[in-house]
Amino acid sequence: MEQNISVFGHMSSGETVYSVKLRNHFLSCEVITYGATLRTLLVPDRDGKSTDIVLGYDTLEEYLTGGCYFGATVGRVANRIADGNFELNGKTYSLPSNDGNNHHHGGPFGFSHRVWDIRSVSSDSVTLSLDSCDGDQGYPGNMRVTAEYTLRENALVVHHTATTDADTLCSLTNHSYFNLSGHDTGSVLDQNILLFAHEYTPSNAEGIPFGTIETVENTAMDLRELLPIGTHIQDPYQQLIQAGGYDHNYVVNGLSGSLRSAAMALSDLTGISMQVETTMPGIHFYTANYIRKGHTGKGGCKYGPRHGFCLETQFFPDSIHHSSFPSPVLKAGRKYDHTTIFTFTTL
């Protein structure tokens, strides 16, 4: 299937970064091997117009310097680990702190900043792999990771696996920023969101959970009914004030490990609806609070705060420090195997 593979750019080391384009009768997308990144995702709107609904860049150089994780595969551990350290099997491991005092999204040279290998490809699916050596970003164990993107009817299936030869941590996610009206249309505050989550994990001003799991009922965090993202985002609620909007982990209803509904989103402008299912225990809802105004994206358009939203399926932030949270420990010889499905319909 070499016809859907092309050169996207070259690293300073000379390593080639490839682009892989996938298509079926309903959807098309592009994945680049830098960061195993979803660069485009085209979905028909109510008039049949193909609409690119994920934020991204035109060039490799922009991905290298952009700092927003647009569409990237994040790991070894997505989200934050407090104070850049953790204890496992009686040993303390130190990790680089790249978010104040905390380790964030696998560190400054995490999986999102690496060139992955193309393992297999077809017209509607690609599997990428990455080898992470013992001590990579401070984590123990030699790890092999795969990220598979598959177009299946009207859905994009994202499947992550990992194996290790020593006990380690693993929590992978795709960090796409969605805008169901089109990546270049500005604010998403009038787009609708629903989370299948009765509970969330409140955090401090650095985004580190307190370790409690609390109900969303009677709070501005309650997104259990379909409503515009902007409905409560400016409420005088401390969790929203300190994060500049939504930047929180929600506890997905149902049994972790089973594929179940996690979220639904809808643009009234395009009629594009997205349903999210996952096997992961949590979903992190982020409203792009920290994209700087005038940030240049695909086609030269200008992105800014709240011009997209993320639905990152993962283990809870800082899970390794909270015994009440699902454990992100991947045992030697065991397999990390999780799936998230984004299904699209047009209303």
C-alpha positions in Angstrom: 0.0 0.0 0.0 2.9 2.4 -0.7 0.5 4.7 -2.6 -0.9 6.0 0.7 2.6 6.6 2.3 4.6 9.7 1.6 7.4 11.7 3.2 6.2 14.3 5.7 9.6 15.6 6.7 13.0 14.9 8.2 14.3 15.1 11.8 17.6 17.0 12.4 19.1 13.6 12.7 18.1 12.8 9.2 15.4 10.3 10.3 12.4 10.3 7.9 8.9 11.1 9.2 6.2 9.6 7.0 2.6 10.4 6.4 0.0 7.6 6.0 -3.4 8.4 4.5 -6.4 6.2 5.2 -9.8 6.2 3.6 -13.1 4.3 3.5 -16.5 5.1 2.1 -17.3 7.5 4.9 -14.1 8.8 6.6 -10.6 9.7 5.8 -7.6 10.6 7.9 -3.9 11.2 7.9 -1.4 9.8 10.5 2.2 10.9 10.7 4.9 8.7 12.3 6.2 11.6 14.5 4.3 11.0 17.7 2.0 8.5 16.0 0.0 11.6 15.5 -3.5 11.9 14.0 -3.0 15.0 11.7 -6.4 15.1 9.9 -9.8 13.5 10.3 -12.4 14.3 7.6 -16.1 13.6 8.3 -19.0 14.6 6.1 -21.3 17.3 7.4 -25.1 17.4 6.9 -24.6 18.7 3.4 -22.1 16.0 2.5 -19.1 18.4 2.7 -15.9 16.8 4.0 -14.9 18.6 7.2 -11.6 18.3 9.0 -12.4 18.1 12.7 -9.0 17.9 14.4 -6.5 20.7 15.1 -3.0 20.2 13.7 -0.1 21.7 11.7 1.1 21.7 8.1 4.8 20.9 8.7 7.0 18.7 10.8 8.8 21.8 12.1 5.6 23.1 13.6 4.9 19.7 15.4 8.5 19.8 16.8 8.0 23.3 18.3 4.2 23.7 18.7 3.9 22.3 22.3 0.2 21.4 22.1 0.3 17.6 21.6 -2.1 18.1 18.7 -3.3 14.5 17.8 -0.3 12.8 19.4 0.0 9.5 21.1 1.0 10.3 24.7 3.0 8.0 27.0 4.5 6.2 28.8 2.0 7.9 31.2 -0.5 10.4 30.0 -1.3 13.3 32.3 0.6 14.3 35.4 2.7 12.5 38.0 3.2 14.6 41.1 6.7 15.8 42.0 8.2 13.8 39.1 8.7 10.6 41.1 7.0 7.4 42.0 7.8 4.2 44.0 7.4 0.8 42.6 8.4 -2.5 44.2 10.2 -0.6 47.0 12.4 1.5 44.6 11.9 5.2 43.9 12.2 6.4 40.3 12.9 10.0 39.4 11.3 11.4 36.2 11.9 14.7 34.5 9.6 17.5 35.6 8.3 19.3 32.5 5.2 20.9 34.1 6.3 23.0 37.0 7.2 20.5 39.7 5.4 17.7 38.0 6.0 15.1 35.2 3.5 15.5 32.4 2.6 13.4 29.4 5.6 11.1 29.6 8.2 13.8 29.9 9.9 16.2 27.5 11.0 13.4 25.2 7.9 11.1 25.7 6.3 9.0 23.0 4.6 12.1 21.5 8.1 13.4 20.6 9.5 10.2 19.0 9.5 8.8 15.5 7.5 5.6 15.3 8.0 2.7 12.8 5.3 1.6 10.4 4.6 -2.0 11.3 1.7 -2.7 8.9 -0.6 -0.6 6.6 -3.6 -1.1 4.4 -6.0 1.3 2.7 -8.0 1.8 6.0 -5.6 0.9 8.8 -2.1 1.5 10.0 -0.2 0.1 13.0 2.8 2.0 14.3 5.4 0.6 16.8 7.9 2.1 19.2 10.6 0.6 21.4 11.3 2.4 24.7 14.4 1.2 26.5 14.9 0.7 30.2 15.4 4.1 31.9 13.7 6.0 29.1 12.5 9.3 30.7 13.3 7.6 34.1 10.8 4.6 33.7 12.0 1.0 34.3 11.7 -1.8 31.8 12.2 -2.2 28.1 8.8 -1.6 26.5 7.3 -2.2 23.1 4.3 -0.1 22.2 1.9 -0.1 19.3 -0.7 2.4 18.1 -3.2 1.2 15.6 -5.6 3.5 13.7 -8.4 1.8 11.8 -11.4 3.3 9.9 -14.3 1.0 10.4 -17.6 2.0 8.7 -18.3 5.4 10.3 -15.8 5.1 13.1 -12.1 5.6 13.9 -10.8 2.9 16.2 -7.7 3.7 18.2 -6.0 0.6 19.7 -3.0 0.8 22.0 -0.9 -2.1 23.2 2.3 -2.4 25.3 4.5 -5.1 26.8 7.4 -4.8 29.2 10.2 -7.0 30.6 10.1 -5.3 34.0 7.3 -3.8 36.1 6.6 -0.3 35.0 3.8 2.3 34.4 1.7 2.6 31.3 -1.2 4.9 30.4 -1.5 5.7 26.7 -3.9 8.1 25.1 -4.6 10.0 21.9 -4.4 13.7 22.4 -6.6 15.0 19.5 -8.2 18.4 19.8 -11.7 18.2 18.2 -13.7 20.9 16.7 -16.8 19.4 15.1 -17.6 22.6 13.2 -14.2 22.3 11.5 -10.7 22.8 12.8 -10.5 26.4 11.5 -13.9 27.7 12.8 -12.8 29.1 16.2 -14.5 28.6 19.5 -16.1 25.3 20.5 -18.2 26.8 23.4 -21.4 26.5 21.4 -20.8 22.8 20.6 -22.5 20.3 22.8 -20.9 17.8 25.2 -22.2 14.9 27.3 -20.0 12.8 29.5 -21.1 9.4 30.8 -19.7 10.0 34.2 -21.3 10.4 37.5 -18.0 11.2 39.3 -14.8 13.1 38.7 -11.4 13.5 40.5 -11.0 17.1 41.7 -7.5 18.5 41.7 -5.3 21.3 43.0 -4.1 24.3 41.0 -1.3 22.2 39.4 -3.8 19.6 38.1 -2.8 17.0 40.6 -5.8 15.1 42.0 -6.4 15.2 45.8 -7.1 11.5 45.7 -10.8 11.7 46.1 -13.6 10.7 43.8 -16.5 13.0 44.0 -20.0 13.3 42.5 -20.6 15.8 39.8 -24.2 16.3 41.0 -25.2 19.9 41.8 -21.8 21.2 40.5 -20.6 23.0 37.4 -18.7 19.7 36.6 -22.0 17.9 35.8 -22.0 17.2 32.1 -24.4 14.2 32.2 -26.9 15.9 29.9 -26.1 17.2 26.4 -25.4 20.9 26.7 -23.2 23.6 25.2 -19.6 23.4 26.4 -19.8 27.1 27.4 -22.9 26.7 29.6 -20.9 26.6 32.9 -17.3 27.2 31.9 -17.4 30.7 33.4 -19.2 29.7 36.6 -17.5 30.9 39.8 -16.5 27.3 40.7 -13.0 26.8 42.0 -12.2 23.8 39.9 -13.0 25.7 36.8 -11.4 29.0 37.9 -8.0 27.5 38.7 -7.8 25.5 35.4 -9.2 28.3 33.2 -12.0 26.0 32.1 -12.4 22.3 32.0 -9.2 20.3 32.4 -10.4 17.4 34.5 -10.5 13.7 34.7 -13.9 12.0 34.8 -14.7 8.5 36.0 -16.4 6.7 33.1 -19.5 4.9 34.2 -19.4 1.1 34.0 -16.7 -1.6 34.4 -13.2 -0.5 33.5 -11.7 -2.8 30.8 -15.1 -3.2 29.1 -16.0 -1.2 26.0 -18.6 1.3 27.0 -19.9 4.8 26.3 -17.7 7.6 27.6 -18.8 10.8 25.8 -20.9 12.4 23.1 -20.4 15.6 21.3 -22.3 17.5 18.6 -22.0 20.6 16.4 -25.3 22.2 15.5 -23.5 24.1 12.7 -22.4 21.0 10.8 -24.7 18.4 12.2 -21.6 16.2 13.0 -22.1 14.0 16.1 -19.3 12.0 17.7 -19.8 9.2 20.2 -16.8 8.0 22.2 -16.5 4.5 23.7 -13.5 3.2 25.6 -12.1 0.4 27.8 -10.2 2.9 29.9 -11.3 3.9 33.4 -11.1 7.7 32.9 -11.7 10.4 30.3 -10.0 13.7 30.6 -12.1 16.6 29.3 -9.9 19.6 28.3 -11.2 22.8 26.6 -7.8 24.0 25.1 -7.5 26.6 27.8 -3.8 27.2 27.2 -3.5 27.5 23.4 -2.2 30.9 22.9 -4.2 33.4 20.8 -3.0 33.6 17.3 -1.3 30.1 17.3 -0.9 29.2 13.7 -2.4 25.9 12.6 -3.2 24.0 9.4 -3.8 26.1 6.3 -2.4 29.2 8.2 -5.6 29.5 10.3 -5.3 31.0 13.7 -6.1 28.9 16.8 -6.7 30.2 20.3 -8.1 29.2 23.7 -11.1 27.0 23.5 -10.9 26.4 19.8 -10.9 22.7 20.4 -11.7 20.1 23.1 -9.9 16.9 24.1 -11.4 13.7 25.3 -8.4 11.8 26.5 -9.2 8.3 27.6 -6.6 7.1 30.2 -5.9 6.1 33.7 -6.6 8.8 36.3 -3.9 11.5 36.6 -1.2 10.7 39.3 -2.8 7.3 39.8 0.4 5.8 41.0 0.2 7.9 44.2 -3.4 7.1 45.0 -4.3 3.5 46.0 -8.0 4.3 45.6 -7.5 5.0 41.8 -7.1 2.2 39.2 -3.5 1.2 39.0 -1.4 2.2 36.0 1.2 -0.5 36.8 2.0 -2.8 33.9 3.6 -6.1 35.2 6.4 -7.8 33.4 5.1 -10.3 30.9 1.6 -8.8 31.0 0.0 -6.9 28.1 -1.5 -3.4 28.1 -4.4 -3.5 25.7 -6.9 -0.7 25.4 -9.3 0.6 22.8 -11.1 3.8 22.1 -13.7 4.2 19.4 -14.9 7.5 17.9 -18.1 7.0 15.9 -19.6 9.7 13.7 -23.1 10.3 12.5 -24.6 13.3 10.8 -27.8 14.8 12.1 
